[in-house]
Amino acid sequence: MILSPVAPTVAPKIGTIHDPLEMYKSDMYTIAVNLAGLPAISLPVAKDSQGMPIGLQLIGKAFDEQAVFDGALSLEKAVNYTK
């Protein structure tokens, strides 16, 4: 299991980014995982100083989705993230 950020920054506020390349860059940590066909799940784990969510993704071995789900549930319980 690999734990990785979902994006290099927190989510931008709606309407603040108009450049398609900038929007594409926010996916840089998920693209390789998707192209490799690996199971992954992202979940919020904290908030920044402005209240925007910070996400992490769990990446598992090919065809081992259940381990990813189980790991996500454990992480969710451990960080106790609330809205």
C-alpha positions as CSV (number, residue, x, y, z in Angstrom):
1,M,0.0,0.0,0.0
2,I,1.3,3.5,-0.9
3,L,0.1,6.6,0.7
4,S,0.4,9.7,-1.5
5,P,-1.0,13.2,-1.7
6,V,-3.9,13.6,-4.1
7,A,-2.7,17.0,-5.4
8,P,0.3,19.3,-5.0
9,T,-2.0,21.9,-3.4
10,V,-5.3,22.1,-1.7
11,A,-8.4,22.4,-3.9
12,P,-8.8,25.8,-5.4
13,K,-12.0,27.7,-4.8
14,I,-14.5,27.4,-7.6
15,G,-13.8,29.8,-10.4
16,T,-10.3,30.8,-9.4
17,I,-8.4,28.8,-12.0
18,H,-9.1,29.3,-15.6
19,D,-6.0,28.0,-17.3
20,P,-6.5,24.4,-18.5
21,L,-2.8,23.5,-17.9
22,E,-3.0,24.7,-14.3
23,M,-6.1,22.5,-13.8
24,Y,-4.3,19.5,-15.4
25,K,-1.3,20.0,-13.0
26,S,-3.5,19.4,-10.0
27,D,-4.0,15.8,-11.2
28,M,-0.3,15.0,-11.5
29,Y,-0.3,12.6,-8.5
30,T,-3.2,10.6,-9.8
31,I,-2.5,10.3,-13.5
32,A,0.2,7.6,-13.3
33,V,-1.9,5.5,-10.9
34,N,-4.8,5.7,-13.3
35,L,-2.7,4.8,-16.3
36,A,-1.2,1.9,-14.5
37,G,-4.7,0.6,-13.7
38,L,-4.0,0.4,-10.0
39,P,-6.8,0.6,-7.4
40,A,-6.7,3.8,-5.5
41,I,-9.0,5.9,-3.3
42,S,-8.7,9.4,-2.1
43,L,-10.1,10.8,1.1
44,P,-9.9,14.1,3.0
45,V,-7.6,13.9,6.1
46,A,-7.3,17.5,7.3
47,K,-8.1,21.2,6.4
48,D,-5.7,24.0,5.6
49,S,-5.8,27.4,7.4
50,Q,-8.6,28.6,5.1
51,G,-10.7,25.5,5.7
52,M,-10.0,23.8,2.4
53,P,-9.7,20.0,2.5
54,I,-6.3,18.3,2.2
55,G,-6.6,14.9,0.6
56,L,-4.5,11.7,0.6
57,Q,-4.7,8.7,-1.7
58,L,-4.1,5.1,-0.9
59,I,-2.8,3.1,-3.8
60,G,-2.9,-0.7,-3.8
61,K,-1.7,-3.7,-5.7
62,A,-3.4,-4.6,-9.0
63,F,-6.7,-6.4,-8.4
64,D,-6.5,-5.8,-4.6
65,E,-9.4,-3.3,-4.2
66,Q,-10.5,-4.8,-0.9
67,A,-7.2,-4.0,0.7
68,V,-7.5,-0.4,-0.5
69,F,-11.0,-0.1,0.9
70,D,-9.9,-1.6,4.2
71,G,-6.9,0.7,4.4
72,A,-9.1,3.7,3.6
73,L,-11.4,2.8,6.4
74,S,-8.5,2.4,8.9
75,L,-7.1,5.8,7.8
76,E,-10.4,7.5,8.1
77,K,-10.8,6.2,11.6
78,A,-7.3,7.2,12.5
79,V,-7.4,10.8,11.3
80,N,-11.0,11.4,12.5
81,Y,-11.7,14.0,9.8
82,T,-14.9,15.9,10.2
83,K,-16.4,18.5,7.9
